[in-house]
Amino acid sequence: ELFIAGFFLYWAEGGKTTRHTITLTNTDPTMLKFYITWLKILNISIDNLKVKLHIYKDMDEEREIMFWSKELGIN
């Protein structure tokens, strides 16, 4: 069920324009955590993840990086 749910999430929210890349754009930490779990089911190492943050001028960059790093359990 998790396997199928991950495909539906990717189908709805995932980027499909680049070959050999699996992406997801979302701001819901719970959804992103699920997506990371799904990637692990696909045997994709967390060490291969790249995270990009869209930060506005009025946001504290360091604070945002710390939040998402802690929230998602990644460096």
Residue pairs with C-beta under 8 A, 6 or more apart in sequence:
2 37
2 38
2 41
3 38
3 41
5 34
5 38
6 34
6 35
6 37
6 38
6 39
6 41
6 42
9 24
9 31
9 34
9 35
9 38
10 22
10 24
10 35
10 38
13 24
13 25
13 26
13 31
14 22
14 23
14 24
15 21
15 23
15 24
15 25
22 39
22 44
24 31
24 32
24 35
26 32
26 35
29 68
29 71
29 72
32 71
32 72
33 71
33 72
33 73
36 46
36 49
36 72
36 73
36 74
39 46
39 49
40 46
46 73
46 74
49 74
51 68
51 72
51 74
53 64
53 65
53 68
55 61
55 64
69 75
